[in-house]
Structure formats: C-alpha cells, structure tokens
Amino acid sequence: REKARELFEQLGSEIDPATLCRDLTVAEQQIVEIAKALATDARILIMDEPSAALSPREVERLFKVIESLKASGIGIIYISHRLDEIFTVADRVTFLRDGAHVGTRSIDELTREKMIELMVGRSIDQEYPKEPAEIGDVRLACKGINRGTKVQDVTLSVRRGEILGLTGLVGSGRTETARILFGADKPESGKITLDGKELSLANPREAIASGICLLTEDRKTQGLVLGQTILENFGLPNLKSFSRYNWIDRGRERSSMVDHGKKLQIKMTGPDQVAATLSGGNQQKVVLAKWLERNAEVLLFDEPTRGIDVGAKYEIYQLMNRLAAQGKAILMISSELPEVLGMSDRIVVMHEGQV
C-alpha cells in the first residue's frame, strides 16, 4: 500500500490505495494502470487512445503525467486519432494505413494537412464538410425532463434536416438525456413530443417503432454483438420486417444488407464478416445501417466519431449531411468542440445535468 501511495504521488495524484477501482473516475483508473506498469520497472509504456473518455481538464493532467514519465527516461508509444494530441505529446510520429507502415516523421516536419494526408492517403480540403440543408418543423422535443441529478429540467428540440449539437463535459448529462429520448430510461417528470404529439416511451422498442434510434457512445458493447456477423447484427432489430408467416426471408435480409453496405460504403469482405474484425468507422456504419432499415427519422448520435481515424470521420460527416438533406432530424452528442462547431446548425451546452 505504501508503494502504491508513493507511485501515485510520483504521478501527481492523491488517490487513496484503499479505494475500490469501480469508485474511481476513468482518469484515475488510468493513473492506476500507469502506476501498475511503473511498479514492474517498465521502461516503455504503450498508451492506446488514453484520452478517449476524458474531459479536457483530465487530458491536461494526463499530458503532465506523460511529460514527467518522459523526463524520467521512460519511452512512450502514444496511439491516437486526435491530431492535436499528437502535436502536443509526440517527438516522432509513425503512420499506419490499412495495416501497413507508410512513414515515420519528426513532429517538426509535419503540418496538420500533411499528417491527414499520410493517415488517409489523400488530402482532405475540409475537415468538417458541413453542408446547408433545408431545416423544417420541430420533429423531436423534450420539455422540462428530469431524472435524478444527471438530467435536470432539460428542454431542447431538433428539427427536420437539422444537426443539433449537444455538448458539455463528460458526465454533464448528455448521454443520460439521449437515453431518455430513446426510451432506455424513464424521466421522473417532463414531457417528450414527436411531431407535436406527446410521446410516452416505456422502452426502446416503442422509440424505435416511432422512428427514433440511438447510436450509442460505446458501439462495441451496446451497439453491436461483436462475435456475430454483420448480417446477424443488421437483422437483430429488423427480424419482423424480414419475416413472413414466422419464417425469416434470409435472401431479402442479405440483399438489403448488401444494398445498405453499398450506400454507406462499408468496407467489408461480405455480410458474413464478423463485426469485431471491422474498423471502428465501419462498425459505426453497420450500427447505422440497421437503424436506416427501420426507416429511422430521428437519429441520436452519441459520440459518433469516437475512436475512428480522420478519413472515417470525414465519411461519417458526409453521411450525416446526406441524412440531413433527406429531412432526418439529427442530435449529435460530442466532446470534441471543433466537431460540434464544424458540423452543427445549432448547439446546446449541458453542465451538471442542466442546459
């Protein structure tokens, strides 16, 4: 215990070694992981997307820890899709594309544009290619919804053809609000309306039947069954539409998946490919494909580009533009401020459960 306390202090943390890990924040859990490595006299640390679930303040703290580790002679392999972080922490950058090494450069040799080109294999003129869409009437709205301390008197609305950005620090109540709108959690008070009519959602099934669908912030555990194929994941919420006389029309199901795969440009060997073997961006497209088959009119995107590379992000943004142009109402939750500013028609900010 004394050794643990000593290591935590070395990392600038006041974590009590007697605290259960489940009671720690994500940032504190990462400090514990780093301390475990240091306890074994590790000379090289591999950090894989360490900032993915951290608030900006926690990211700053992580960078200070990294600087102290570098100063003590520890080598760090820092894996990230976030370009700003690479410029902040890296001395050299190695680029991988489609499983192959495409180059290693000193950070001094790189610009943001050059880095994107090496990652994607082509230049991208606009990082956030927001296109104007015709914005119509209010599609989905909530007024004064409450649930514990996470959601307090939240009122917002999203219109046809609109991308509404919902942002705030991690833990500000954004995801909890989306879960209520999707029927996963029931509000203690307040009301939800769809096309002006009050909606009482007992569960996600009722939300889906109403054309409201959620792309969760964690596609790997909540959006997909990774051990199943693309086709099996696609079919899960659509079994009824592919069934006739209690038999599933597998041919029609497969044909529909292939069609969505072409429209969404999903990079796959075929519908029978296991979902776990897809890249993050293509996994996200599979989640979206199953909801589009349900003819979703309101799409709740929770951290839609988390953990995917710049090229895949660009494709997701273009896809959101196309959906908005079709009149879909999109609520986009994001922790990345440039993304919110670049892709939103309007922005709602949450703090400690309130708008």
C-alpha positions as CSV (number, residue, x, y, z in Angstrom):
1,R,0.0,0.0,0.0
2,E,2.8,2.4,0.8
3,K,4.5,1.6,-2.6
4,A,1.2,2.4,-4.3
5,R,0.8,5.7,-2.5
6,E,4.4,6.6,-3.4
7,L,3.7,5.9,-7.1
8,F,0.5,7.9,-7.1
9,E,2.4,10.8,-5.6
10,Q,5.0,10.4,-8.2
11,L,2.3,10.7,-10.8
12,G,0.8,13.8,-9.1
13,S,-2.3,12.0,-7.8
14,E,-3.8,11.8,-4.4
15,I,-5.7,8.5,-4.9
16,D,-6.2,6.5,-1.7
17,P,-4.9,3.0,-2.4
18,A,-7.8,1.6,-0.3
19,T,-10.4,3.0,-2.8
20,L,-12.2,0.4,-4.9
21,C,-11.4,0.8,-8.6
22,R,-15.1,0.9,-9.5
23,D,-15.3,4.2,-7.5
24,L,-12.5,5.9,-9.4
25,T,-13.0,8.2,-12.4
26,V,-11.8,7.0,-15.8
27,A,-8.8,9.3,-15.5
28,E,-7.9,7.9,-12.0
29,Q,-8.2,4.4,-13.3
30,Q,-5.7,5.3,-16.0
31,I,-3.3,6.6,-13.3
32,V,-3.7,3.2,-11.5
33,E,-2.8,1.4,-14.8
34,I,0.3,3.6,-15.3
35,A,1.3,3.0,-11.6
36,K,1.0,-0.7,-12.1
37,A,3.4,-0.5,-15.1
38,L,5.9,1.6,-13.1
39,A,5.7,-0.9,-10.2
40,T,7.2,-3.5,-12.6
41,D,10.0,-1.1,-13.6
42,A,8.6,-0.8,-17.1
43,R,10.8,1.2,-19.4
44,I,8.3,1.5,-22.3
45,L,4.6,2.3,-21.9
46,I,2.1,1.8,-24.7
47,M,-1.0,4.1,-24.4
48,D,-3.8,3.2,-26.7
49,E,-6.3,6.1,-27.1
50,P,-5.8,7.1,-23.4
51,S,-7.8,10.3,-23.7
52,A,-10.9,8.8,-25.4
53,A,-13.2,9.1,-22.3
54,L,-11.5,12.0,-20.6
55,S,-12.6,15.6,-20.1
56,P,-10.3,18.4,-21.3
57,R,-9.1,19.0,-17.8
58,E,-8.3,15.3,-17.3
59,V,-6.5,15.3,-20.7
60,E,-4.3,18.2,-19.5
61,R,-3.5,16.2,-16.4
62,L,-2.6,13.1,-18.4
63,F,-0.2,15.2,-20.5
64,K,1.6,16.4,-17.4
65,V,2.0,12.8,-16.3
66,I,3.4,11.9,-19.7
67,E,5.9,14.8,-19.5
68,S,7.1,13.6,-16.1
69,L,7.4,10.0,-17.4
70,K,9.5,11.2,-20.4
71,A,11.7,13.3,-18.1
72,S,12.4,10.1,-16.1
73,G,13.6,8.3,-19.2
74,I,10.6,6.2,-19.9
75,G,9.7,5.6,-23.6
76,I,6.1,6.1,-24.6
77,I,4.2,4.8,-27.6
78,Y,1.1,7.0,-27.7
79,I,-1.7,5.7,-30.1
80,S,-4.3,8.3,-31.0
81,H,-6.5,9.6,-33.8
82,R,-6.6,13.1,-32.3
83,L,-4.1,15.2,-34.2
84,D,-3.9,18.0,-31.7
85,E,-2.8,15.5,-29.0
86,I,-0.1,14.1,-31.3
87,F,1.3,17.6,-31.8
88,T,1.3,18.1,-28.0
89,V,3.0,15.0,-26.8
90,A,5.0,13.4,-29.7
91,D,8.6,13.8,-30.7
92,R,8.2,11.4,-33.7
93,V,5.1,10.1,-35.5
94,T,4.7,6.7,-37.2
95,F,1.8,6.4,-39.6
96,L,-0.1,3.1,-40.3
97,R,-2.7,2.8,-43.1
98,D,-4.6,-0.4,-43.9
99,G,-2.2,-2.4,-41.7
100,A,0.9,-1.1,-43.4
101,H,3.7,1.3,-42.3
102,V,3.5,4.4,-44.6
103,G,6.1,6.6,-42.9
104,T,7.8,8.0,-39.8
105,R,8.4,11.7,-39.4
106,S,9.8,14.1,-36.8
107,I,7.0,16.2,-35.4
108,D,8.9,19.3,-36.6
109,E,8.4,18.1,-40.2
110,L,4.7,17.8,-40.0
111,T,1.7,20.1,-40.6
112,R,-1.9,19.2,-39.8
113,E,-2.6,18.8,-43.5
114,K,0.4,16.6,-44.1
115,M,-0.5,14.4,-41.2
116,I,-4.0,13.9,-42.5
117,E,-2.7,13.1,-46.0
118,L,-0.3,10.4,-44.5
119,M,-3.2,8.9,-42.4
120,V,-5.8,8.9,-45.1
121,G,-3.8,8.5,-48.3
122,R,-5.3,11.7,-49.8
123,S,-5.7,15.3,-49.0
124,I,-9.0,16.5,-47.3
125,D,-10.0,20.0,-48.2
126,Q,-12.4,20.5,-45.3
127,E,-12.0,18.6,-42.0
128,Y,-15.7,19.4,-41.2
129,P,-17.6,19.4,-44.5
130,K,-20.9,20.8,-43.2
131,E,-23.4,21.4,-46.0
132,P,-26.5,23.6,-45.7
133,A,-29.8,21.7,-45.5
134,E,-33.4,22.8,-45.6
135,I,-34.5,22.9,-42.0
136,G,-38.2,22.3,-41.3
137,D,-40.5,21.9,-38.4
138,V,-39.7,20.6,-35.0
139,R,-39.5,16.8,-35.1
140,L,-38.5,15.7,-31.6
141,A,-38.6,17.8,-28.5
142,C,-38.5,17.5,-24.8
143,K,-39.6,20.0,-22.1
144,G,-38.6,20.1,-18.5
145,I,-37.4,16.4,-18.3
146,N,-35.8,15.3,-15.1
147,R,-34.1,12.2,-13.9
148,G,-32.0,12.3,-10.6
149,T,-29.1,14.8,-10.6
150,K,-27.9,13.8,-14.2
151,V,-30.9,15.4,-16.0
152,Q,-32.5,18.5,-14.5
153,D,-35.2,20.4,-16.3
154,V,-33.8,19.8,-19.7
155,T,-35.6,21.4,-22.7
156,L,-34.5,21.1,-26.3
157,S,-35.8,20.4,-29.8
158,V,-34.4,19.1,-33.1
159,R,-35.9,19.9,-36.5
160,R,-36.2,18.1,-39.8
161,G,-33.0,18.5,-41.7
162,E,-31.1,19.8,-38.7
163,I,-28.0,18.7,-37.0
164,L,-28.3,19.8,-33.4
165,G,-25.0,19.6,-31.5
166,L,-25.2,18.7,-27.8
167,T,-22.0,19.2,-25.9
168,G,-20.6,19.6,-22.4
169,L,-18.0,17.9,-20.2
170,V,-18.0,14.2,-19.7
171,G,-20.7,13.5,-17.0
172,S,-22.7,16.6,-17.8
173,G,-25.9,14.6,-18.6
174,R,-25.7,14.4,-22.4
175,T,-25.9,10.6,-22.7
176,E,-28.5,10.4,-20.0
177,T,-30.7,12.8,-21.9
178,A,-30.3,10.7,-25.1
179,R,-31.2,7.6,-23.2
180,I,-34.4,9.2,-22.0
181,L,-35.3,10.3,-25.6
182,F,-34.7,6.7,-26.7
183,G,-36.9,5.2,-24.0
184,A,-34.0,3.4,-22.3
185,D,-34.6,5.4,-19.1
186,K,-37.9,6.9,-17.9
187,P,-38.0,10.6,-16.9
188,E,-39.3,11.4,-13.4
189,S,-41.1,14.4,-14.9
190,G,-41.4,16.5,-18.1
191,K,-42.7,15.5,-21.5
192,I,-41.4,14.3,-24.9
193,T,-43.1,15.2,-28.1
194,L,-42.8,13.8,-31.7
195,D,-44.2,16.0,-34.4
196,G,-46.1,18.0,-31.8
197,K,-47.8,14.9,-30.2
198,E,-46.8,13.9,-26.7
199,L,-44.9,10.6,-26.6
200,S,-44.7,8.2,-23.6
201,L,-41.8,5.8,-24.1
202,A,-41.9,2.8,-21.9
203,N,-38.8,1.2,-23.6
204,P,-36.5,1.5,-26.6
205,R,-38.8,-0.8,-28.7
206,E,-41.5,1.9,-28.6
207,A,-38.9,4.6,-29.5
208,I,-37.7,2.5,-32.5
209,A,-41.3,1.9,-33.6
210,S,-41.8,5.7,-33.5
211,G,-38.7,6.2,-35.8
212,I,-36.3,7.3,-33.0
213,C,-33.0,5.4,-33.0
214,L,-29.8,5.7,-30.9
215,L,-26.2,5.2,-32.0
216,T,-24.7,4.6,-28.5
217,E,-21.4,6.1,-27.4
218,D,-19.9,2.6,-27.0
219,R,-20.7,0.7,-30.2
220,K,-18.6,-2.3,-29.1
221,T,-20.7,-3.2,-26.0
222,Q,-24.0,-1.5,-26.7
223,G,-24.3,-1.1,-30.4
224,L,-23.1,-4.4,-31.8
225,V,-22.7,-8.1,-30.9
226,L,-19.0,-8.2,-31.9
227,G,-18.9,-12.0,-32.1
228,Q,-21.7,-12.1,-34.6
229,T,-21.6,-11.4,-38.3
230,I,-22.5,-8.1,-40.0
231,L,-25.7,-9.7,-41.3
232,E,-26.7,-11.1,-37.9
233,N,-26.2,-7.6,-36.3
234,F,-28.1,-6.0,-39.1
235,G,-31.0,-8.4,-38.7
236,L,-31.5,-8.1,-34.9
237,P,-33.8,-5.1,-34.8
238,N,-35.3,-6.0,-38.2
239,L,-36.4,-9.6,-37.8
240,K,-40.1,-8.7,-38.0
241,S,-39.7,-6.8,-41.3
242,F,-37.9,-9.7,-42.9
243,S,-40.3,-12.4,-41.6
244,R,-43.3,-13.8,-43.3
245,Y,-45.5,-16.5,-41.8
246,N,-43.0,-16.9,-38.9
247,W,-40.2,-17.6,-41.3
248,I,-37.2,-15.2,-41.9
249,D,-36.6,-14.4,-45.5
250,R,-32.8,-14.7,-45.4
251,G,-32.4,-13.8,-49.0
252,R,-34.2,-10.5,-48.7
253,E,-32.3,-9.8,-45.4
254,R,-28.9,-10.4,-47.1
255,S,-29.9,-8.3,-50.2
256,S,-31.0,-5.4,-48.0
257,M,-27.7,-5.5,-46.0
258,V,-25.6,-5.5,-49.2
259,D,-27.7,-2.6,-50.5
260,H,-27.1,-0.6,-47.3
261,G,-23.4,-1.6,-47.4
262,K,-23.1,0.0,-50.8
263,K,-24.9,3.2,-49.9
264,L,-22.9,3.6,-46.7
265,Q,-19.7,2.5,-48.3
266,I,-19.0,-0.1,-45.7
267,K,-15.6,-1.8,-46.2
268,M,-16.3,-5.5,-45.7
269,T,-15.5,-8.8,-47.3
270,G,-19.2,-9.5,-47.2
271,P,-22.2,-9.7,-44.9
272,D,-20.8,-12.8,-43.2
273,Q,-17.7,-11.0,-41.9
274,V,-17.6,-10.9,-38.1
275,A,-18.3,-7.5,-36.8
276,A,-15.3,-7.5,-34.4
277,T,-12.9,-7.6,-37.4
278,L,-14.2,-4.3,-38.9
279,S,-12.6,-0.9,-38.3
280,G,-14.3,1.5,-35.9
281,G,-15.7,3.6,-38.7
282,N,-17.2,0.6,-40.5
283,Q,-18.6,-0.8,-37.2
284,Q,-20.4,2.6,-36.8
285,K,-21.8,2.3,-40.3
286,V,-23.2,-1.2,-39.5
287,V,-25.0,0.2,-36.5
288,L,-26.4,3.0,-38.7
289,A,-27.4,0.5,-41.4
290,K,-29.7,-1.5,-39.1
291,W,-31.5,1.7,-38.0
292,L,-31.9,3.0,-41.5
293,E,-33.5,-0.3,-42.4
294,R,-36.1,0.7,-39.7
295,N,-36.6,3.9,-41.6
296,A,-35.4,6.0,-38.6
297,E,-36.5,9.7,-38.9
298,V,-34.8,10.9,-35.7
299,L,-31.2,9.8,-35.2
300,L,-29.4,10.3,-31.8
301,F,-25.7,10.1,-32.5
302,D,-23.7,9.8,-29.2
303,E,-20.0,10.4,-29.8
304,P,-20.3,9.2,-33.5
305,T,-16.6,9.6,-34.3
306,R,-15.0,8.4,-31.1
307,G,-12.0,6.2,-31.7
308,I,-12.1,6.4,-35.5
309,D,-9.5,7.9,-37.9
310,V,-9.7,11.2,-39.8
311,G,-10.7,9.5,-43.1
312,A,-13.5,7.6,-41.4
313,K,-14.6,10.7,-39.6
314,Y,-14.9,12.6,-42.9
315,E,-17.1,9.8,-44.3
316,I,-19.4,9.9,-41.2
317,Y,-19.7,13.7,-41.6
318,Q,-20.7,13.3,-45.2
319,L,-23.2,10.7,-44.3
320,M,-24.7,13.0,-41.7
321,N,-25.0,15.7,-44.4
322,R,-26.9,13.3,-46.7
323,L,-29.2,12.2,-43.9
324,A,-30.0,15.8,-43.0
325,A,-30.6,16.6,-46.7
326,Q,-33.2,13.8,-46.7
327,G,-35.0,15.5,-43.8
328,K,-33.8,13.4,-41.0
329,A,-33.5,15.1,-37.6
330,I,-30.1,14.5,-36.0
331,L,-29.0,15.1,-32.4
332,M,-25.2,14.8,-32.3
333,I,-23.6,14.5,-28.9
334,S,-19.8,15.2,-28.9
335,S,-17.0,16.0,-26.6
336,E,-14.9,17.4,-29.4
337,L,-15.6,21.1,-29.6
338,P,-14.2,21.6,-33.2
339,E,-16.6,18.8,-34.3
340,V,-19.6,20.4,-32.7
341,L,-18.7,23.9,-34.1
342,G,-18.0,22.5,-37.5
343,M,-21.0,20.2,-38.0
344,S,-23.9,21.7,-36.1
345,D,-26.7,24.0,-37.2
346,R,-27.4,24.9,-33.6
347,I,-25.6,24.0,-30.3
348,V,-27.0,23.1,-26.9
349,V,-24.5,23.1,-24.0
350,M,-25.1,21.0,-20.8
351,H,-23.4,21.4,-17.4
352,E,-24.1,19.3,-14.3
353,G,-27.4,18.0,-15.8
354,Q,-28.7,21.3,-17.0
355,V,-28.9,23.1,-20.3
